[in-house]
Amino acid sequence: MEMTPGADSARPAPPDVAAPTSLVWPQRLSVAWLLTWSGLALWTAHGLATSWPYELHPLLLVLVVAMSGVMFRAGDLLFMRRRRRRLAGWWRAGARLAAVPVGVAAGCFLFSELDALSMTRFEGETANWVHQLDTGTPVSCPADGRYPVDAALNAYLHASGAIRQGTLHHGDGRFVLELKGRSIDIDGSTLYYDSVTRKWNRFHNDNRERTGEFEARINTLAECRVSLS
């Protein structure tokens, strides 16, 4: 069959497949970054959830940065998937900036949940030991200044990076056990258990109101240094 000279030029051009193909490596790179940031966020979350109780924590900064990275990379992947092109130029810079406040908000929310989880774990791990103290309210300190703990509690103290030294305030048929908590700064925080309320409390040492309340609670009691061992 004879072909007319203009037949080839009249055929429709094949679809452009170069654009989706050009996104393969950017998408892979973005996935790799997303997995990296997600892994860092999970590692940080685990550290906060299992840490000794704290009032703020240095890992909060890591969590905020990681969540900002997660938000940006998730948005970057979604954009490439839906628009079939890369996020570039000022739009990319704007997306990075927009990911920061979203990441900060997400990081702070997660931190508050992990903070509560850390305190709940602390209370659960020390429950049996505290119950033993409650059933035999100490009127004086142990001779060697040490309170023995069982293997399970000792494992928790070791894994959580506990501060084992504390102060026992006692007298008037009651006691207050004071332990040191951690914080994001050098001032630290205070954990204490009151045999009257049978509850743990916590406050940052910069909080003058809570510090004053604690001092009023213990100012009539004798005290001695103790260690959990």
QUIRA-V809019 format. One record per residue. RES is the residue in three letters. SS is DSSP state (~ for helix, > for strand, _ for the rest). BURIAL is I if it has 9 or more other ideal C-beta (glycine too) atoms within 8 Angstrom, else O. D_LAST is the distance of its C-alpha to the last C-alpha in Angstrom with 1 decimal. Layout:
BEGIN
res:RES ss:SS burial:BURIAL d_last:D_LAST
res:RES ss:SS burial:BURIAL d_last:D_LAST
END
This chain:
BEGIN
res:MET ss:_ burial:O d_last:97.7
res:GLU ss:_ burial:O d_last:98.5
res:MET ss:_ burial:O d_last:95.7
res:THR ss:_ burial:O d_last:96.7
res:PRO ss:_ burial:O d_last:95.5
res:GLY ss:_ burial:O d_last:93.3
res:ALA ss:~ burial:O d_last:91.6
res:ASP ss:~ burial:O d_last:88.4
res:SER ss:~ burial:O d_last:88.0
res:ALA ss:~ burial:O d_last:88.4
res:ARG ss:_ burial:O d_last:85.4
res:PRO ss:_ burial:O d_last:82.2
res:ALA ss:_ burial:O d_last:79.5
res:PRO ss:_ burial:O d_last:76.4
res:PRO ss:_ burial:O d_last:73.3
res:ASP ss:_ burial:O d_last:71.2
res:VAL ss:_ burial:O d_last:68.1
res:ALA ss:~ burial:O d_last:67.0
res:ALA ss:~ burial:I d_last:65.0
res:PRO ss:~ burial:O d_last:62.5
res:THR ss:~ burial:O d_last:62.2
res:SER ss:_ burial:O d_last:61.4
res:LEU ss:_ burial:I d_last:58.3
res:VAL ss:~ burial:O d_last:56.7
res:TRP ss:~ burial:O d_last:54.7
res:PRO ss:~ burial:I d_last:53.8
res:GLN ss:~ burial:I d_last:52.5
res:ARG ss:~ burial:O d_last:50.5
res:LEU ss:~ burial:O d_last:49.1
res:SER ss:~ burial:I d_last:48.2
res:VAL ss:~ burial:I d_last:46.5
res:ALA ss:~ burial:O d_last:44.5
res:TRP ss:~ burial:I d_last:43.4
res:LEU ss:~ burial:I d_last:42.6
res:LEU ss:~ burial:O d_last:40.4
res:THR ss:~ burial:I d_last:38.6
res:TRP ss:~ burial:I d_last:38.1
res:SER ss:~ burial:I d_last:37.0
res:GLY ss:~ burial:O d_last:34.5
res:LEU ss:~ burial:I d_last:33.0
res:ALA ss:~ burial:I d_last:32.9
res:LEU ss:~ burial:O d_last:31.1
res:TRP ss:~ burial:O d_last:28.5
res:THR ss:~ burial:I d_last:28.0
res:ALA ss:~ burial:I d_last:27.8
res:HIS ss:~ burial:O d_last:25.2
res:GLY ss:~ burial:I d_last:23.1
res:LEU ss:~ burial:I d_last:23.6
res:ALA ss:~ burial:I d_last:23.0
res:THR ss:_ burial:I d_last:19.6
res:SER ss:_ burial:I d_last:18.4
res:TRP ss:_ burial:I d_last:15.9
res:PRO ss:_ burial:I d_last:18.4
res:TYR ss:> burial:I d_last:21.0
res:GLU ss:> burial:I d_last:24.3
res:LEU ss:_ burial:O d_last:26.5
res:HIS ss:_ burial:I d_last:25.3
res:PRO ss:_ burial:O d_last:26.9
res:LEU ss:~ burial:I d_last:27.3
res:LEU ss:~ burial:I d_last:29.8
res:LEU ss:~ burial:O d_last:32.3
res:VAL ss:~ burial:I d_last:32.0
res:LEU ss:~ burial:I d_last:32.4
res:VAL ss:~ burial:I d_last:35.5
res:VAL ss:~ burial:I d_last:37.1
res:ALA ss:~ burial:I d_last:36.4
res:MET ss:~ burial:I d_last:37.9
res:SER ss:~ burial:I d_last:40.9
res:GLY ss:~ burial:I d_last:41.5
res:VAL ss:~ burial:I d_last:41.3
res:MET ss:~ burial:I d_last:43.8
res:PHE ss:~ burial:I d_last:46.2
res:ARG ss:~ burial:I d_last:46.3
res:ALA ss:~ burial:I d_last:46.6
res:GLY ss:~ burial:I d_last:49.6
res:ASP ss:~ burial:I d_last:51.0
res:LEU ss:~ burial:I d_last:51.1
res:LEU ss:~ burial:O d_last:52.6
res:PHE ss:~ burial:I d_last:55.3
res:MET ss:~ burial:I d_last:56.3
res:ARG ss:~ burial:O d_last:56.4
res:ARG ss:~ burial:O d_last:58.6
res:ARG ss:~ burial:O d_last:60.8
res:ARG ss:_ burial:O d_last:61.1
res:ARG ss:_ burial:O d_last:60.6
res:ARG ss:_ burial:O d_last:58.0
res:LEU ss:_ burial:I d_last:56.7
res:ALA ss:_ burial:O d_last:58.0
res:GLY ss:~ burial:O d_last:59.0
res:TRP ss:~ burial:O d_last:58.4
res:TRP ss:~ burial:O d_last:57.3
res:ARG ss:~ burial:I d_last:54.5
res:ALA ss:~ burial:O d_last:53.4
res:GLY ss:~ burial:O d_last:53.7
res:ALA ss:~ burial:I d_last:51.5
res:ARG ss:~ burial:I d_last:48.8
res:LEU ss:~ burial:O d_last:48.9
res:ALA ss:~ burial:O d_last:49.0
res:ALA ss:~ burial:I d_last:45.9
res:VAL ss:~ burial:I d_last:43.8
res:PRO ss:~ burial:O d_last:43.9
res:VAL ss:~ burial:I d_last:43.6
res:GLY ss:~ burial:I d_last:40.5
res:VAL ss:~ burial:I d_last:39.0
res:ALA ss:~ burial:O d_last:39.7
res:ALA ss:~ burial:I d_last:38.2
res:GLY ss:~ burial:I d_last:35.2
res:CYS ss:~ burial:I d_last:34.5
res:PHE ss:~ burial:O d_last:35.0
res:LEU ss:~ burial:I d_last:32.6
res:PHE ss:~ burial:I d_last:30.0
res:SER ss:~ burial:O d_last:30.3
res:GLU ss:~ burial:O d_last:29.8
res:LEU ss:~ burial:I d_last:26.8
res:ASP ss:~ burial:I d_last:25.2
res:ALA ss:~ burial:O d_last:25.6
res:LEU ss:~ burial:I d_last:24.3
res:SER ss:~ burial:I d_last:21.1
res:MET ss:~ burial:I d_last:20.6
res:THR ss:~ burial:O d_last:21.6
res:ARG ss:~ burial:I d_last:19.1
res:PHE ss:~ burial:I d_last:16.3
res:GLU ss:~ burial:I d_last:17.6
res:GLY ss:~ burial:O d_last:18.1
res:GLU ss:~ burial:I d_last:14.7
res:THR ss:~ burial:I d_last:13.1
res:ALA ss:~ burial:O d_last:16.1
res:ASN ss:~ burial:O d_last:15.1
res:TRP ss:~ burial:I d_last:11.9
res:VAL ss:~ burial:I d_last:14.2
res:HIS ss:~ burial:O d_last:17.0
res:GLN ss:~ burial:O d_last:15.2
res:LEU ss:~ burial:I d_last:14.9
res:ASP ss:~ burial:I d_last:18.6
res:THR ss:~ burial:O d_last:19.9
res:GLY ss:_ burial:O d_last:18.8
res:THR ss:_ burial:I d_last:19.1
res:PRO ss:_ burial:I d_last:17.2
res:VAL ss:_ burial:O d_last:19.9
res:SER ss:_ burial:O d_last:17.8
res:CYS ss:_ burial:I d_last:14.5
res:PRO ss:_ burial:O d_last:12.3
res:ALA ss:_ burial:O d_last:13.8
res:ASP ss:_ burial:O d_last:11.0
res:GLY ss:_ burial:I d_last:9.8
res:ARG ss:> burial:I d_last:6.3
res:TYR ss:> burial:I d_last:6.1
res:PRO ss:_ burial:O d_last:5.1
res:VAL ss:_ burial:I d_last:5.9
res:ASP ss:_ burial:O d_last:8.8
res:ALA ss:~ burial:O d_last:10.0
res:ALA ss:~ burial:O d_last:12.0
res:LEU ss:~ burial:I d_last:9.6
res:ASN ss:~ burial:I d_last:7.3
res:ALA ss:~ burial:O d_last:10.8
res:TYR ss:~ burial:I d_last:11.9
res:LEU ss:~ burial:I d_last:9.4
res:HIS ss:~ burial:O d_last:10.5
res:ALA ss:~ burial:O d_last:14.0
res:SER ss:_ burial:I d_last:14.5
res:GLY ss:_ burial:O d_last:13.5
res:ALA ss:_ burial:I d_last:11.2
res:ILE ss:_ burial:I d_last:11.0
res:ARG ss:_ burial:O d_last:7.5
res:GLN ss:> burial:O d_last:9.3
res:GLY ss:> burial:I d_last:11.5
res:THR ss:> burial:I d_last:14.0
res:LEU ss:> burial:I d_last:14.8
res:HIS ss:> burial:I d_last:18.5
res:HIS ss:> burial:I d_last:20.0
res:GLY ss:> burial:I d_last:23.4
res:ASP ss:_ burial:O d_last:26.6
res:GLY ss:_ burial:O d_last:24.8
res:ARG ss:> burial:I d_last:22.6
res:PHE ss:> burial:I d_last:19.5
res:VAL ss:> burial:I d_last:18.6
res:LEU ss:> burial:I d_last:15.1
res:GLU ss:> burial:I d_last:15.5
res:LEU ss:> burial:I d_last:13.7
res:LYS ss:> burial:I d_last:15.4
res:GLY ss:> burial:I d_last:17.2
res:ARG ss:> burial:I d_last:19.3
res:SER ss:> burial:I d_last:23.1
res:ILE ss:_ burial:O d_last:26.0
res:ASP ss:_ burial:O d_last:26.6
res:ILE ss:_ burial:O d_last:24.9
res:ASP ss:_ burial:O d_last:24.7
res:GLY ss:_ burial:I d_last:21.8
res:SER ss:> burial:I d_last:21.2
res:THR ss:> burial:I d_last:19.5
res:LEU ss:> burial:I d_last:17.8
res:TYR ss:> burial:I d_last:17.9
res:TYR ss:> burial:I d_last:18.1
res:ASP ss:> burial:I d_last:20.8
res:SER ss:_ burial:I d_last:21.0
res:VAL ss:_ burial:O d_last:24.8
res:THR ss:_ burial:O d_last:25.3
res:ARG ss:_ burial:O d_last:22.2
res:LYS ss:> burial:O d_last:22.0
res:TRP ss:> burial:I d_last:20.0
res:ASN ss:> burial:I d_last:22.0
res:ARG ss:> burial:I d_last:22.1
res:PHE ss:> burial:I d_last:24.4
res:HIS ss:> burial:I d_last:25.2
res:ASN ss:_ burial:I d_last:25.1
res:ASP ss:_ burial:O d_last:28.8
res:ASN ss:_ burial:O d_last:29.8
res:ARG ss:~ burial:O d_last:31.3
res:GLU ss:~ burial:O d_last:32.2
res:ARG ss:~ burial:I d_last:28.7
res:THR ss:~ burial:I d_last:27.2
res:GLY ss:~ burial:O d_last:29.8
res:GLU ss:~ burial:O d_last:29.1
res:PHE ss:~ burial:I d_last:25.4
res:GLU ss:~ burial:O d_last:26.4
res:ALA ss:~ burial:O d_last:28.9
res:ARG ss:~ burial:O d_last:26.4
res:ILE ss:~ burial:I d_last:24.1
res:ASN ss:_ burial:O d_last:26.8
res:THR ss:_ burial:O d_last:27.5
res:LEU ss:_ burial:I d_last:23.9
res:ALA ss:> burial:O d_last:22.0
res:GLU ss:> burial:O d_last:18.8
res:CYS ss:> burial:I d_last:15.9
res:ARG ss:> burial:I d_last:13.0
res:VAL ss:> burial:I d_last:9.5
res:SER ss:> burial:I d_last:6.1
res:LEU ss:> burial:I d_last:3.8
res:SER ss:_ burial:O d_last:0.0
END
